[in-house]
Amino acid sequence: MNDMRIVRKDVDMNDTKISAKKVQVFYGETHAIKDVDVEIKDKTVTAFIGPSGCGKSTFLRCLNRMNDTIDICRVEGNILLDGEDIYDKRVDPVQLRAKVGMVFQRPNPFPKSIYDNIAYGPRIHGLAKNKADLDEIVEKALRRGAIWDEVKDRLDAPGTGLSGGQQQRLCIARAVATEPEVLLMDEPCSALDPIATLQVEELIDELRENFSVVIVTHSMQQAARVSQKTAFFHLGNLVEYGDTEQIFTNPHDERTESYITGRIG
Amino acid sequence: MPLLWLFILVVALGLIGFILGRTRALKDANGDIRLLHSLPNYYGSNVLLAVLIPGLAAMLLWLILQPMVIQGQVSSMIPDTAYTDKGSLNLVMSDVRRVAEGLDIAVEQGTLTREQARDIRTELTDIRARLGAVGVALGSNVESYVLKAAQKYRTMNAVGNWMMTVAVLGAALAGFAVSMLRTNKDMRARNSVERVIQGLLIGAASIAILTTLGIVLSLIFNTIEFFKLYPALDFFFGTTWSPSFGGGSELGILPLFWGTFYVSIIALLVAVPIGLFAAIYLSEYAGPKVRAIAKPLLEVLAGIPTIVYGLFALLTVGPMLMTVFGADGGLGWMQGGRSVMTAGLVMGVMLIPFVSSLSDDIINAVPQAMRDGSLGLGATKSETVRQVVLPAALPGIVGAILLAASRAIGETMIVVLGAGAAAKLNLNPFEAMTTVTTRIVSQLTGDADFASAEALVAFALGMTLFVITLVLNIFALVIVRKYREQYD
């Protein structure tokens, strides 16, 4: 881990944004997530690492109830967002997802223009009063997505015509445009080349000023570079959770140590 | 040798070749399959094909060519005075064939010997009576040249059949010998067998294409014939359709075309919303259990023969509409059960499974990532369907609708029974009208003289329909193809 370059920034870790207690997830008969307790801080990048199939993506999708779209999936336990149980019957998953945005593994721009891709969320949630307002929201989101300079002259071009890295930044900008409080990212760089990955990582670091970011990643270097907190999952269990620096330099659990030094996984 | 026996013999030879070829290849490799270039069965199949292809090809060729050659030879024996044109020559020739057949039967039944059949003369024997006695009735007394021609026909046929047997067996045996000699462990048997299989597949594909070509050509030639008899301008722009076989018909396509168009529009107005909504429900909202039952049930609609839909239109929908829109219902818009509306509604029901099934497949082809992306932004299910899934699937859905439209335009039975037979240019959908397809049927049923404009107009109508549906189909295909480039 010589190339690890941990970003040291002042982390404002006073408030808990999401608090999960005793979360269990079942896919039919399969017990995919077992007894996960985790506290995700506000204005922090939290990384979920672990071998394939360990349940980190599943757990991430619990945080904005995306697992609801899978028929056979069942979630037990408590997940609190700002102290409110998101699996409570009174909570509308649609409103929840407006607060907890999501970026997926593969870039998935809608087959619409770049402008309409960004304006999609604000239009649905009625964030803009008029066209000028919407223009402003779109520009701001694209700037925050670090893609404004590349697309400002072709906002009417289809979003699907961009390169993979641009598409992913477009998707991040799209998620940012709805002003979520938490941004979930499921391996956002796995389909990108190193340069696009670097751009997205820089972007994640900037997003931390406004949002709480949770990122699932296979790359331990990436986790080390962008996150302040790291959670290590193994076989559906949360093995260890702590400051990124501590996890990578002084893991308490031997499974964590084995994984980050490349012996299991 | 009878044809069937010859065929069986060739096949048997092929099967023997299969076994011998396989054995020979194996023996050449000392029983070790790994030393062979191909699997043993390929060597066998190679010999089998080497026997069957030349043998059966020779048989087929002979069966096509022999009658042509004999016909040419024999017809030259008929004196020029006996016929005036090609038609009456054909009549004489069919007499010749019939007499020859009669002689064959007589020989078989033993009333004539082979020599007698070869040598009898019209001057000495009453051929008509002799043949009548064995069950072959002839229309008139047999002229001497007809009998001579028939006798020549018989001998040539006998010689020809004998030669065919020799040729077929020769070709089969030659194929057998050559392929057996070439069989050794290094021969590329698999490659040659697979070439034959490829040829077979190409053959099947070209039969389908050539048939289409044949249909188009026959339509084109008959349409050209029609336009020689009737001016094209009057056909395409005439507003009256009143064919009468006595002459003086007016054959304007516009009233028929309007009927087709009107019925199709009503059918699509019924089928497109219902089919599309059903597809959206099935693909986006229905659970797997409902889907497993509902989708096949909906597709049963597509399996109902259109004549049954026609009966439904005639017996149920027509009278039902009459009670509402007819004189009894007080509105008085409808004169009888048959109307554009009746046919259109029923045809719409028929088209629902077309639209829903195709749209369902297309909606399902929209990647889940699109839905996840939209749902992840806090969109509701219906917002996702309306703003992401449907726009992404739209070109494909348009393609499905255009395919349904070409079905509607070509549909016949429902309009025959449901829409009536009066060719009118009218806006009232409760009026009986008629369509291009039903007029094609009525122009060609009964004893139509195929040289008249009234019968030939059917081909011009068919050609027009064909061109319209072809254009619609091409348009649909182009759109569907473009749709694949939309996402990803």
Chai-1 contact restraints between the chains, C-beta under 6 A:
chainA,res_idxA,chainB,res_idxB,connection_type,confidence,min_distance_angstrom,max_distance_angstrom,comment,restraint_id
A,V94,B,G378,contact,1.0,0.0,6.0,A-B,restraint_1
A,V94,B,T380,contact,1.0,0.0,6.0,A-B,restraint_2
A,R97,B,G376,contact,1.0,0.0,6.0,A-B,restraint_3
A,R97,B,G378,contact,1.0,0.0,6.0,A-B,restraint_4
A,A98,B,G378,contact,1.0,0.0,6.0,A-B,restraint_5
A,M102,B,G376,contact,1.0,0.0,6.0,A-B,restraint_6
A,N108,B,A369,contact,1.0,0.0,6.0,A-B,restraint_7
A,N108,B,G373,contact,1.0,0.0,6.0,A-B,restraint_8
A,F110,B,V388,contact,1.0,0.0,6.0,A-B,restraint_9
A,P111,B,A392,contact,1.0,0.0,6.0,A-B,restraint_10
A,P111,B,Q486,contact,1.0,0.0,6.0,A-B,restraint_11
A,P111,B,Y487,contact,1.0,0.0,6.0,A-B,restraint_12
A,G121,B,L377,contact,1.0,0.0,6.0,A-B,restraint_13
A,I124,B,A379,contact,1.0,0.0,6.0,A-B,restraint_14
A,I124,B,E383,contact,1.0,0.0,6.0,A-B,restraint_15
A,T160,B,Y487,contact,1.0,0.0,6.0,A-B,restraint_16
A,T178,B,L377,contact,1.0,0.0,6.0,A-B,restraint_17
